[in-house]
């Protein structure tokens, strides 16, 4: 798995978790969803994502998400 695929997976899981927390725990968790969306938006412009740095340090190889 490449960093790109790991990022897609991580972002999807975080969005689903934040929506579930908003629905079942407290409406204030909607701000977690907003933060995730804002981070995805800024990384699409800048190419920099904090989670990608963490994944790189964990040893996940760089590469394109759509290469086989």
PDB file of N, H, CA, C and O in Angstrom:
ATOM      1  N   UNK A   1       0.853  -1.171   0.000  1.00  0.00           N
ATOM      2  CA  UNK A   1       0.000   0.000   0.000  1.00  0.00           C
ATOM      3  C   UNK A   1       0.897   1.233   0.000  1.00  0.00           C
ATOM      4  O   UNK A   1       1.872   1.303   0.749  1.00  0.00           O
ATOM      5  N   UNK A   2       0.560   2.197  -0.842  1.00  0.00           N
ATOM      6  H   UNK A   2      -0.231   2.140  -1.450  1.00  0.00           H
ATOM      7  CA  UNK A   2       1.330   3.432  -0.916  1.00  0.00           C
ATOM      8  C   UNK A   2       0.763   4.467   0.056  1.00  0.00           C
ATOM      9  O   UNK A   2      -0.322   4.295   0.612  1.00  0.00           O
ATOM     10  N   UNK A   3       1.522   5.540   0.244  1.00  0.00           N
ATOM     11  H   UNK A   3       2.403   5.681  -0.208  1.00  0.00           H
ATOM     12  CA  UNK A   3       1.064   6.627   1.125  1.00  0.00           C
ATOM     13  C   UNK A   3      -0.245   7.207   0.595  1.00  0.00           C
ATOM     14  O   UNK A   3      -1.134   7.546   1.375  1.00  0.00           O
ATOM     15  N   UNK A   4      -0.367   7.322  -0.733  1.00  0.00           N
ATOM     16  H   UNK A   4       0.355   7.047  -1.368  1.00  0.00           H
ATOM     17  CA  UNK A   4      -1.598   7.884  -1.311  1.00  0.00           C
ATOM     18  C   UNK A   4      -2.820   7.059  -0.924  1.00  0.00           C
ATOM     19  O   UNK A   4      -3.835   7.606  -0.494  1.00  0.00           O
ATOM     20  N   UNK A   5      -2.718   5.745  -1.077  1.00  0.00           N
ATOM     21  H   UNK A   5      -1.893   5.300  -1.426  1.00  0.00           H
ATOM     22  CA  UNK A   5      -3.849   4.879  -0.701  1.00  0.00           C
ATOM     23  C   UNK A   5      -4.105   4.925   0.799  1.00  0.00           C
ATOM     24  O   UNK A   5      -5.255   4.915   1.239  1.00  0.00           O
ATOM     25  N   UNK A   6      -3.035   4.974   1.579  1.00  0.00           N
ATOM     26  H   UNK A   6      -2.101   4.982   1.222  1.00  0.00           H
ATOM     27  CA  UNK A   6      -3.193   5.064   3.033  1.00  0.00           C
ATOM     28  C   UNK A   6      -3.902   6.359   3.416  1.00  0.00           C
ATOM     29  O   UNK A   6      -4.717   6.369   4.339  1.00  0.00           O
ATOM     30  N   UNK A   7      -3.598   7.453   2.715  1.00  0.00           N
ATOM     31  H   UNK A   7      -2.936   7.446   1.966  1.00  0.00           H
ATOM     32  CA  UNK A   7      -4.246   8.731   3.006  1.00  0.00           C
ATOM     33  C   UNK A   7      -5.735   8.682   2.663  1.00  0.00           C
ATOM     34  O   UNK A   7      -6.570   9.156   3.434  1.00  0.00           O
ATOM     35  N   UNK A   8      -6.065   8.106   1.500  1.00  0.00           N
ATOM     36  H   UNK A   8      -5.387   7.721   0.874  1.00  0.00           H
ATOM     37  CA  UNK A   8      -7.484   7.980   1.143  1.00  0.00           C
ATOM     38  C   UNK A   8      -8.232   7.152   2.187  1.00  0.00           C
ATOM     39  O   UNK A   8      -9.334   7.508   2.604  1.00  0.00           O
ATOM     40  N   UNK A   9      -7.629   6.062   2.594  1.00  0.00           N
ATOM     41  H   UNK A   9      -6.734   5.772   2.254  1.00  0.00           H
ATOM     42  CA  UNK A   9      -8.253   5.176   3.577  1.00  0.00           C
ATOM     43  C   UNK A   9      -8.416   5.884   4.924  1.00  0.00           C
ATOM     44  O   UNK A   9      -9.482   5.835   5.537  1.00  0.00           O
ATOM     45  N   UNK A  10      -7.351   6.538   5.372  1.00  0.00           N
ATOM     46  H   UNK A  10      -6.485   6.577   4.874  1.00  0.00           H
ATOM     47  CA  UNK A  10      -7.379   7.241   6.659  1.00  0.00           C
ATOM     48  C   UNK A  10      -8.422   8.359   6.652  1.00  0.00           C
ATOM     49  O   UNK A  10      -9.185   8.503   7.607  1.00  0.00           O
ATOM     50  N   UNK A  11      -8.456   9.148   5.579  1.00  0.00           N
ATOM     51  H   UNK A  11      -7.836   9.031   4.803  1.00  0.00           H
ATOM     52  CA  UNK A  11      -9.428  10.251   5.497  1.00  0.00           C
ATOM     53  C   UNK A  11     -10.855   9.711   5.498  1.00  0.00           C
ATOM     54  O   UNK A  11     -11.722  10.265   6.173  1.00  0.00           O
ATOM     55  N   UNK A  12     -11.105   8.649   4.761  1.00  0.00           N
ATOM     56  H   UNK A  12     -10.400   8.199   4.213  1.00  0.00           H
ATOM     57  CA  UNK A  12     -12.450   8.064   4.733  1.00  0.00           C
ATOM     58  C   UNK A  12     -12.880   7.535   6.079  1.00  0.00           C
ATOM     59  O   UNK A  12     -14.016   7.746   6.504  1.00  0.00           O
ATOM     60  N   UNK A  13     -11.973   6.845   6.753  1.00  0.00           N
ATOM     61  H   UNK A  13     -11.051   6.673   6.407  1.00  0.00           H
ATOM     62  CA  UNK A  13     -12.296   6.323   8.085  1.00  0.00           C
ATOM     63  C   UNK A  13     -12.569   7.464   9.054  1.00  0.00           C
ATOM     64  O   UNK A  13     -13.519   7.406   9.835  1.00  0.00           O
ATOM     65  N   UNK A  14     -11.736   8.506   9.008  1.00  0.00           N
ATOM     66  H   UNK A  14     -10.964   8.554   8.374  1.00  0.00           H
ATOM     67  CA  UNK A  14     -11.915   9.625   9.927  1.00  0.00           C
ATOM     68  C   UNK A  14     -13.237  10.354   9.681  1.00  0.00           C
ATOM     69  O   UNK A  14     -13.904  10.760  10.633  1.00  0.00           O
ATOM     70  N   UNK A  15     -13.619  10.521   8.423  1.00  0.00           N
ATOM     71  H   UNK A  15     -13.077  10.191   7.650  1.00  0.00           H
ATOM     72  CA  UNK A  15     -14.902  11.165   8.123  1.00  0.00           C
ATOM     73  C   UNK A  15     -16.056  10.328   8.670  1.00  0.00           C
ATOM     74  O   UNK A  15     -16.969  10.867   9.296  1.00  0.00           O
ATOM     75  N   UNK A  16     -16.022   9.022   8.439  1.00  0.00           N
ATOM     76  H   UNK A  16     -15.281   8.585   7.930  1.00  0.00           H
ATOM     77  CA  UNK A  16     -17.098   8.161   8.932  1.00  0.00           C
ATOM     78  C   UNK A  16     -17.157   8.144  10.461  1.00  0.00           C
ATOM     79  O   UNK A  16     -18.242   8.176  11.042  1.00  0.00           O
ATOM     80  N   UNK A  17     -15.999   8.095  11.107  1.00  0.00           N
ATOM     81  H   UNK A  17     -15.118   8.069  10.636  1.00  0.00           H
ATOM     82  CA  UNK A  17     -15.960   8.122  12.578  1.00  0.00           C
ATOM     83  C   UNK A  17     -16.512   9.450  13.100  1.00  0.00           C
ATOM     84  O   UNK A  17     -17.285   9.471  14.057  1.00  0.00           O
ATOM     85  N   UNK A  18     -16.113  10.554  12.471  1.00  0.00           N
ATOM     86  H   UNK A  18     -15.485  10.537  11.693  1.00  0.00           H
ATOM     87  CA  UNK A  18     -16.582  11.853  12.960  1.00  0.00           C
ATOM     88  C   UNK A  18     -18.089  12.027  12.758  1.00  0.00           C
ATOM     89  O   UNK A  18     -18.755  12.645  13.588  1.00  0.00           O
ATOM     90  N   UNK A  19     -18.623  11.494  11.673  1.00  0.00           N
ATOM     91  H   UNK A  19     -18.081  10.992  10.999  1.00  0.00           H
ATOM     92  CA  UNK A  19     -20.073  11.566  11.460  1.00  0.00           C
ATOM     93  C   UNK A  19     -20.801  10.714  12.500  1.00  0.00           C
ATOM     94  O   UNK A  19     -21.828  11.129  13.038  1.00  0.00           O
ATOM     95  N   UNK A  20     -20.270   9.528  12.781  1.00  0.00           N
ATOM     96  H   UNK A  20     -19.436   9.192  12.345  1.00  0.00           H
ATOM     97  CA  UNK A  20     -20.882   8.674  13.807  1.00  0.00           C
ATOM     98  C   UNK A  20     -20.824   9.342  15.179  1.00  0.00           C
ATOM     99  O   UNK A  20     -21.797   9.298  15.931  1.00  0.00           O
ATOM    100  N   UNK A  21     -19.694   9.957  15.509  1.00  0.00           N
ATOM    101  H   UNK A  21     -18.903   9.993  14.898  1.00  0.00           H
ATOM    102  CA  UNK A  21     -19.585  10.660  16.797  1.00  0.00           C
ATOM    103  C   UNK A  21     -20.575  11.822  16.871  1.00  0.00           C
ATOM    104  O   UNK A  21     -21.175  12.069  17.917  1.00  0.00           O
ATOM    105  N   UNK A  22     -20.738  12.533  15.754  1.00  0.00           N
ATOM    106  H   UNK A  22     -20.250  12.333  14.905  1.00  0.00           H
ATOM    107  CA  UNK A  22     -21.698  13.642  15.710  1.00  0.00           C
ATOM    108  C   UNK A  22     -23.118  13.135  15.934  1.00  0.00           C
ATOM    109  O   UNK A  22     -23.900  13.757  16.653  1.00  0.00           O
ATOM    110  N   UNK A  23     -23.443  12.022  15.327  1.00  0.00           N
ATOM    111  H   UNK A  23     -22.808  11.516  14.742  1.00  0.00           H
ATOM    112  CA  UNK A  23     -24.798  11.476  15.415  1.00  0.00           C
ATOM    113  C   UNK A  23     -25.100  10.872  16.790  1.00  0.00           C
ATOM    114  O   UNK A  23     -26.185  11.080  17.334  1.00  0.00           O
ATOM    115  N   UNK A  24     -24.143  10.126  17.349  1.00  0.00           N
ATOM    116  H   UNK A  24     -23.262   9.958  16.907  1.00  0.00           H
ATOM    117  CA  UNK A  24     -24.437   9.326  18.535  1.00  0.00           C
ATOM    118  C   UNK A  24     -23.850   9.857  19.844  1.00  0.00           C
ATOM    119  O   UNK A  24     -24.282   9.436  20.917  1.00  0.00           O
ATOM    120  N   UNK A  25     -22.881  10.764  19.783  1.00  0.00           N
ATOM    121  H   UNK A  25     -22.530  11.106  18.912  1.00  0.00           H
ATOM    122  CA  UNK A  25     -22.254  11.235  21.017  1.00  0.00           C
ATOM    123  C   UNK A  25     -22.613  12.678  21.306  1.00  0.00           C
ATOM    124  O   UNK A  25     -23.238  12.976  22.324  1.00  0.00           O
ATOM    125  N   UNK A  26     -22.212  13.593  20.397  1.00  0.00           N
ATOM    126  H   UNK A  26     -21.703  13.351  19.571  1.00  0.00           H
ATOM    127  CA  UNK A  26     -22.462  15.014  20.632  1.00  0.00           C
ATOM    128  C   UNK A  26     -22.397  15.756  19.308  1.00  0.00           C
ATOM    129  O   UNK A  26     -21.507  15.485  18.502  1.00  0.00           O
ATOM    130  N   UNK A  27     -23.319  16.690  19.058  1.00  0.00           N
ATOM    131  H   UNK A  27     -24.042  16.910  19.712  1.00  0.00           H
ATOM    132  CA  UNK A  27     -23.310  17.436  17.797  1.00  0.00           C
ATOM    133  C   UNK A  27     -22.033  18.251  17.573  1.00  0.00           C
ATOM    134  O   UNK A  27     -21.718  18.595  16.434  1.00  0.00           O
ATOM    135  N   UNK A  28     -21.306  18.558  18.626  1.00  0.00           N
ATOM    136  H   UNK A  28     -21.562  18.278  19.551  1.00  0.00           H
ATOM    137  CA  UNK A  28     -20.081  19.331  18.492  1.00  0.00           C
ATOM    138  C   UNK A  28     -18.983  18.614  17.722  1.00  0.00           C
ATOM    139  O   UNK A  28     -18.032  19.244  17.259  1.00  0.00           O
ATOM    140  N   UNK A  29     -19.111  17.305  17.584  1.00  0.00           N
ATOM    141  H   UNK A  29     -19.884  16.793  17.960  1.00  0.00           H
ATOM    142  CA  UNK A  29     -18.116  16.557  16.820  1.00  0.00           C
ATOM    143  C   UNK A  29     -18.170  16.881  15.335  1.00  0.00           C
ATOM    144  O   UNK A  29     -17.311  16.434  14.575  1.00  0.00           O
ATOM    145  N   UNK A  30     -19.163  17.649  14.911  1.00  0.00           N
ATOM    146  H   UNK A  30     -19.861  18.012  15.528  1.00  0.00           H
ATOM    147  CA  UNK A  30     -19.210  18.071  13.513  1.00  0.00           C
ATOM    148  C   UNK A  30     -17.965  18.884  13.166  1.00  0.00           C
ATOM    149  O   UNK A  30     -17.550  18.922  12.008  1.00  0.00           O
ATOM    150  N   UNK A  31     -17.372  19.529  14.161  1.00  0.00           N
ATOM    151  H   UNK A  31     -17.710  19.498  15.102  1.00  0.00           H
ATOM    152  CA  UNK A  31     -16.158  20.313  13.907  1.00  0.00           C
ATOM    153  C   UNK A  31     -14.975  19.427  13.534  1.00  0.00           C
ATOM    154  O   UNK A  31     -14.061  19.880  12.845  1.00  0.00           O
ATOM    155  N   UNK A  32     -14.978  18.189  13.972  1.00  0.00           N
ATOM    156  H   UNK A  32     -15.720  17.821  14.532  1.00  0.00           H
ATOM    157  CA  UNK A  32     -13.947  17.259  13.537  1.00  0.00           C
ATOM    158  C   UNK A  32     -14.102  16.980  12.041  1.00  0.00           C
ATOM    159  O   UNK A  32     -13.110  16.904  11.317  1.00  0.00           O
ATOM    160  N   UNK A  33     -15.325  16.830  11.587  1.00  0.00           N
ATOM    161  H   UNK A  33     -16.131  16.891  12.176  1.00  0.00           H
ATOM    162  CA  UNK A  33     -15.589  16.630  10.170  1.00  0.00           C
ATOM    163  C   UNK A  33     -15.152  17.854   9.370  1.00  0.00           C
ATOM    164  O   UNK A  33     -14.568  17.724   8.294  1.00  0.00           O
ATOM    165  N   UNK A  34     -15.437  19.034   9.896  1.00  0.00           N
ATOM    166  H   UNK A  34     -15.912  19.140  10.770  1.00  0.00           H
ATOM    167  CA  UNK A  34     -15.026  20.277   9.236  1.00  0.00           C
ATOM    168  C   UNK A  34     -13.503  20.356   9.155  1.00  0.00           C
ATOM    169  O   UNK A  34     -12.960  20.743   8.120  1.00  0.00           O
ATOM    170  N   UNK A  35     -12.815  19.999  10.221  1.00  0.00           N
ATOM    171  H   UNK A  35     -13.256  19.685  11.062  1.00  0.00           H
ATOM    172  CA  UNK A  35     -11.353  20.018  10.235  1.00  0.00           C
ATOM    173  C   UNK A  35     -10.781  19.056   9.198  1.00  0.00           C
ATOM    174  O   UNK A  35      -9.830  19.394   8.493  1.00  0.00           O
ATOM    175  N   UNK A  36     -11.351  17.877   9.105  1.00  0.00           N
ATOM    176  H   UNK A  36     -12.123  17.603   9.678  1.00  0.00           H
ATOM    177  CA  UNK A  36     -10.875  16.893   8.129  1.00  0.00           C
ATOM    178  C   UNK A  36     -11.059  17.431   6.713  1.00  0.00           C
ATOM    179  O   UNK A  36     -10.151  17.335   5.887  1.00  0.00           O
ATOM    180  N   UNK A  37     -12.228  17.992   6.434  1.00  0.00           N
ATOM    181  H   UNK A  37     -12.965  18.070   7.105  1.00  0.00           H
ATOM    182  CA  UNK A  37     -12.488  18.560   5.110  1.00  0.00           C
ATOM    183  C   UNK A  37     -11.555  19.715   4.786  1.00  0.00           C
ATOM    184  O   UNK A  37     -11.061  19.816   3.662  1.00  0.00           O
ATOM    185  N   UNK A  38     -11.308  20.590   5.756  1.00  0.00           N
ATOM    186  H   UNK A  38     -11.709  20.509   6.668  1.00  0.00           H
ATOM    187  CA  UNK A  38     -10.401  21.714   5.537  1.00  0.00           C
ATOM    188  C   UNK A  38      -8.977  21.224   5.280  1.00  0.00           C
ATOM    189  O   UNK A  38      -8.271  21.774   4.434  1.00  0.00           O
ATOM    190  N   UNK A  39      -8.557  20.193   6.009  1.00  0.00           N
ATOM    191  H   UNK A  39      -9.130  19.746   6.696  1.00  0.00           H
ATOM    192  CA  UNK A  39      -7.225  19.640   5.801  1.00  0.00           C
ATOM    193  C   UNK A  39      -7.099  19.008   4.414  1.00  0.00           C
ATOM    194  O   UNK A  39      -6.073  19.166   3.753  1.00  0.00           O
ATOM    195  N   UNK A  40      -8.132  18.298   3.975  1.00  0.00           N
ATOM    196  H   UNK A  40      -8.965  18.170   4.513  1.00  0.00           H
ATOM    197  CA  UNK A  40      -8.112  17.715   2.629  1.00  0.00           C
ATOM    198  C   UNK A  40      -8.054  18.815   1.558  1.00  0.00           C
ATOM    199  O   UNK A  40      -7.349  18.686   0.557  1.00  0.00           O
ATOM    200  N   UNK A  41      -8.798  19.883   1.784  1.00  0.00           N
ATOM    201  H   UNK A  41      -9.370  19.988   2.597  1.00  0.00           H
ATOM    202  CA  UNK A  41      -8.808  20.983   0.822  1.00  0.00           C
ATOM    203  C   UNK A  41      -7.443  21.669   0.744  1.00  0.00           C
ATOM    204  O   UNK A  41      -6.932  21.916  -0.349  1.00  0.00           O
ATOM    205  N   UNK A  42      -6.850  21.978   1.907  1.00  0.00           N
ATOM    206  H   UNK A  42      -7.265  21.777   2.795  1.00  0.00           H
ATOM    207  CA  UNK A  42      -5.552  22.658   1.877  1.00  0.00           C
ATOM    208  C   UNK A  42      -4.474  21.758   1.303  1.00  0.00           C
ATOM    209  O   UNK A  42      -3.573  22.241   0.618  1.00  0.00           O
ATOM    210  N   UNK A  43      -4.546  20.454   1.566  1.00  0.00           N
ATOM    211  H   UNK A  43      -5.279  20.062   2.122  1.00  0.00           H
ATOM    212  CA  UNK A  43      -3.522  19.564   1.020  1.00  0.00           C
ATOM    213  C   UNK A  43      -3.655  19.411  -0.492  1.00  0.00           C
ATOM    214  O   UNK A  43      -2.671  19.116  -1.170  1.00  0.00           O
ATOM    215  N   UNK A  44      -4.855  19.606  -1.027  1.00  0.00           N
ATOM    216  H   UNK A  44      -5.655  19.846  -0.477  1.00  0.00           H
ATOM    217  CA  UNK A  44      -5.011  19.543  -2.485  1.00  0.00           C
ATOM    218  C   UNK A  44      -4.350  20.741  -3.157  1.00  0.00           C
ATOM    219  O   UNK A  44      -3.931  20.646  -4.310  1.00  0.00           O
ATOM    220  N   UNK A  45      -4.251  21.866  -2.453  1.00  0.00           N
ATOM    221  H   UNK A  45      -4.591  21.943  -1.516  1.00  0.00           H
ATOM    222  CA  UNK A  45      -3.589  23.045  -3.008  1.00  0.00           C
ATOM    223  C   UNK A  45      -2.095  23.050  -2.734  1.00  0.00           C
ATOM    224  O   UNK A  45      -1.309  23.435  -3.600  1.00  0.00           O
ATOM    225  N   UNK A  46      -1.693  22.629  -1.541  1.00  0.00           N
ATOM    226  H   UNK A  46      -2.332  22.317  -0.837  1.00  0.00           H
ATOM    227  CA  UNK A  46      -0.296  22.753  -1.142  1.00  0.00           C
ATOM    228  C   UNK A  46       0.513  21.486  -1.352  1.00  0.00           C
ATOM    229  O   UNK A  46       1.735  21.546  -1.491  1.00  0.00           O
ATOM    230  N   UNK A  47      -0.158  20.337  -1.379  1.00  0.00           N
ATOM    231  H   UNK A  47      -1.150  20.288  -1.266  1.00  0.00           H
ATOM    232  CA  UNK A  47       0.548  19.066  -1.498  1.00  0.00           C
ATOM    233  C   UNK A  47       1.159  18.598  -0.190  1.00  0.00           C
ATOM    234  O   UNK A  47       1.895  17.612  -0.175  1.00  0.00           O
ATOM    235  N   UNK A  48       0.871  19.277   0.897  1.00  0.00           N
ATOM    236  H   UNK A  48       0.273  20.079   0.884  1.00  0.00           H
ATOM    237  CA  UNK A  48       1.428  18.928   2.197  1.00  0.00           C
ATOM    238  C   UNK A  48       0.310  18.441   3.123  1.00  0.00           C
ATOM    239  O   UNK A  48      -0.717  19.103   3.275  1.00  0.00           O
ATOM    240  N   UNK A  49       0.525  17.285   3.735  1.00  0.00           N
ATOM    241  H   UNK A  49       1.359  16.747   3.612  1.00  0.00           H
ATOM    242  CA  UNK A  49      -0.449  16.726   4.664  1.00  0.00           C
ATOM    243  C   UNK A  49       0.295  16.164   5.869  1.00  0.00           C
ATOM    244  O   UNK A  49       1.211  15.359   5.701  1.00  0.00           O
ATOM    245  N   UNK A  50      -0.078  16.568   7.075  1.00  0.00           N
ATOM    246  H   UNK A  50      -0.823  17.222   7.212  1.00  0.00           H
ATOM    247  CA  UNK A  50       0.608  16.074   8.267  1.00  0.00           C
ATOM    248  C   UNK A  50       0.535  14.552   8.415  1.00  0.00           C
ATOM    249  O   UNK A  50       1.510  13.926   8.831  1.00  0.00           O
ATOM    250  N   UNK A  51      -0.593  13.964   8.084  1.00  0.00           N
ATOM    251  H   UNK A  51      -1.384  14.473   7.746  1.00  0.00           H
ATOM    252  CA  UNK A  51      -0.732  12.518   8.221  1.00  0.00           C
ATOM    253  C   UNK A  51       0.197  11.778   7.258  1.00  0.00           C
ATOM    254  O   UNK A  51       0.677  10.691   7.578  1.00  0.00           O
ATOM    255  N   UNK A  52       0.453  12.353   6.090  1.00  0.00           N
ATOM    256  H   UNK A  52       0.063  13.237   5.830  1.00  0.00           H
ATOM    257  CA  UNK A  52       1.367  11.723   5.132  1.00  0.00           C
ATOM    258  C   UNK A  52       2.774  11.651   5.707  1.00  0.00           C
ATOM    259  O   UNK A  52       3.492  10.676   5.483  1.00  0.00           O
ATOM    260  N   UNK A  53       3.166  12.673   6.441  1.00  0.00           N
ATOM    261  H   UNK A  53       2.584  13.465   6.622  1.00  0.00           H
ATOM    262  CA  UNK A  53       4.481  12.662   7.093  1.00  0.00           C
ATOM    263  C   UNK A  53       4.554  11.546   8.131  1.00  0.00           C
ATOM    264  O   UNK A  53       5.578  10.874   8.258  1.00  0.00           O
ATOM    265  N   UNK A  54       3.470  11.351   8.869  1.00  0.00           N
ATOM    266  H   UNK A  54       2.638  11.896   8.767  1.00  0.00           H
ATOM    267  CA  UNK A  54       3.429  10.285   9.874  1.00  0.00           C
ATOM    268  C   UNK A  54       3.504   8.926   9.192  1.00  0.00           C
ATOM    269  O   UNK A  54       4.244   8.051   9.641  1.00  0.00           O
ATOM    270  N   UNK A  55       2.746   8.739   8.113  1.00  0.00           N
ATOM    271  H   UNK A  55       2.144   9.450   7.749  1.00  0.00           H
ATOM    272  CA  UNK A  55       2.769   7.477   7.390  1.00  0.00           C
ATOM    273  C   UNK A  55       4.157   7.194   6.817  1.00  0.00           C
ATOM    274  O   UNK A  55       4.604   6.047   6.810  1.00  0.00           O
ATOM    275  N   UNK A  56       4.841   8.235   6.337  1.00  0.00           N
ATOM    276  H   UNK A  56       4.478   9.167   6.343  1.00  0.00           H
ATOM    277  CA  UNK A  56       6.191   8.056   5.802  1.00  0.00           C
ATOM    278  C   UNK A  56       7.147   7.601   6.904  1.00  0.00           C
ATOM    279  O   UNK A  56       8.000   6.743   6.679  1.00  0.00           O
ATOM    280  N   UNK A  57       6.999   8.180   8.095  1.00  0.00           N
ATOM    281  H   UNK A  57       6.306   8.877   8.278  1.00  0.00           H
ATOM    282  CA  UNK A  57       7.852   7.779   9.213  1.00  0.00           C
ATOM    283  C   UNK A  57       7.542   6.366   9.685  1.00  0.00           C
ATOM    284  O   UNK A  57       8.399   5.706  10.274  1.00  0.00           O
ATOM    285  N   UNK A  58       6.328   5.897   9.434  1.00  0.00           N
ATOM    286  H   UNK A  58       5.632   6.433   8.956  1.00  0.00           H
ATOM    287  CA  UNK A  58       5.952   4.528   9.773  1.00  0.00           C
ATOM    288  C   UNK A  58       6.458   3.521   8.742  1.00  0.00           C
ATOM    289  O   UNK A  58       6.335   2.310   8.928  1.00  0.00           O
ATOM    290  N   UNK A  59       7.025   4.036   7.659  1.00  0.00           N
ATOM    291  H   UNK A  59       7.125   5.020   7.508  1.00  0.00           H
ATOM    292  CA  UNK A  59       7.625   3.148   6.671  1.00  0.00           C
ATOM    293  C   UNK A  59       6.739   2.776   5.500  1.00  0.00           C
ATOM    294  O   UNK A  59       7.082   1.875   4.734  1.00  0.00           O
ATOM    295  N   UNK A  60       5.621   3.439   5.342  1.00  0.00           N
ATOM    296  H   UNK A  60       5.343   4.171   5.964  1.00  0.00           H
ATOM    297  CA  UNK A  60       4.760   3.163   4.191  1.00  0.00           C
ATOM    298  C   UNK A  60       5.422   3.788   2.964  1.00  0.00           C
ATOM    299  O   UNK A  60       5.772   4.968   2.990  1.00  0.00           O
ATOM    300  N   UNK A  61       5.598   3.021   1.896  1.00  0.00           N
ATOM    301  H   UNK A  61       5.314   2.063   1.875  1.00  0.00           H
ATOM    302  CA  UNK A  61       6.330   3.538   0.730  1.00  0.00           C
ATOM    303  C   UNK A  61       5.539   4.590  -0.038  1.00  0.00           C
ATOM    304  O   UNK A  61       4.312   4.537  -0.117  1.00  0.00           O
ATOM    305  N   UNK A  62       6.267   5.538  -0.597  1.00  0.00           N
ATOM    306  H   UNK A  62       7.264   5.581  -0.533  1.00  0.00           H
ATOM    307  CA  UNK A  62       5.642   6.555  -1.445  1.00  0.00           C
ATOM    308  C   UNK A  62       5.257   5.915  -2.767  1.00  0.00           C
ATOM    309  O   UNK A  62       5.827   4.902  -3.172  1.00  0.00           O
ATOM    310  N   UNK A  63       4.292   6.514  -3.425  1.00  0.00           N
ATOM    311  H   UNK A  63       3.829   7.336  -3.095  1.00  0.00           H
ATOM    312  CA  UNK A  63       3.866   6.005  -4.730  1.00  0.00           C
ATOM    313  C   UNK A  63       2.504   6.534  -5.079  1.00  0.00           C
ATOM    314  O   UNK A  63       1.818   7.118  -4.240  1.00  0.00           O
ATOM    315  N   UNK A  64       2.119   6.334  -6.294  1.00  0.00           N
ATOM    316  H   UNK A  64       2.677   5.860  -6.975  1.00  0.00           H
ATOM    317  CA  UNK A  64       0.828   6.806  -6.768  1.00  0.00           C
ATOM    318  C   UNK A  64      -0.267   5.838  -6.345  1.00  0.00           C
ATOM    319  O   UNK A  64      -0.058   4.625  -6.325  1.00  0.00           O
ATOM    320  N   UNK A  65      -1.406   6.361  -6.016  1.00  0.00           N
ATOM    321  H   UNK A  65      -1.577   7.347  -6.032  1.00  0.00           H
ATOM    322  CA  UNK A  65      -2.519   5.542  -5.565  1.00  0.00           C
ATOM    323  C   UNK A  65      -3.077   4.655  -6.658  1.00  0.00           C
ATOM    324  O   UNK A  65      -3.721   3.646  -6.372  1.00  0.00           O
ATOM    325  N   UNK A  66      -2.837   5.019  -7.899  1.00  0.00           N
ATOM    326  H   UNK A  66      -2.313   5.839  -8.131  1.00  0.00           H
ATOM    327  CA  UNK A  66      -3.472   4.298  -8.988  1.00  0.00           C
ATOM    328  C   UNK A  66      -2.503   3.461  -9.804  1.00  0.00           C
ATOM    329  O   UNK A  66      -2.872   2.931 -10.852  1.00  0.00           O
ATOM    330  N   UNK A  67      -1.265   3.337  -9.335  1.00  0.00           N
ATOM    331  H   UNK A  67      -0.966   3.767  -8.483  1.00  0.00           H
ATOM    332  CA  UNK A  67      -0.312   2.435  -9.987  1.00  0.00           C
ATOM    333  C   UNK A  67      -0.602   1.006  -9.568  1.00  0.00           C
ATOM    334  O   UNK A  67      -1.102   0.761  -8.470  1.00  0.00           O
ATOM    335  N   UNK A  68      -0.292   0.082 -10.431  1.00  0.00           N
ATOM    336  H   UNK A  68       0.114   0.281 -11.323  1.00  0.00           H
ATOM    337  CA  UNK A  68      -0.492  -1.321 -10.073  1.00  0.00           C
ATOM    338  C   UNK A  68       0.824  -2.033 -10.062  1.00  0.00           C
ATOM    339  O   UNK A  68       0.876  -3.231  -9.783  1.00  0.00           O
TER     340      UNK A  68
END
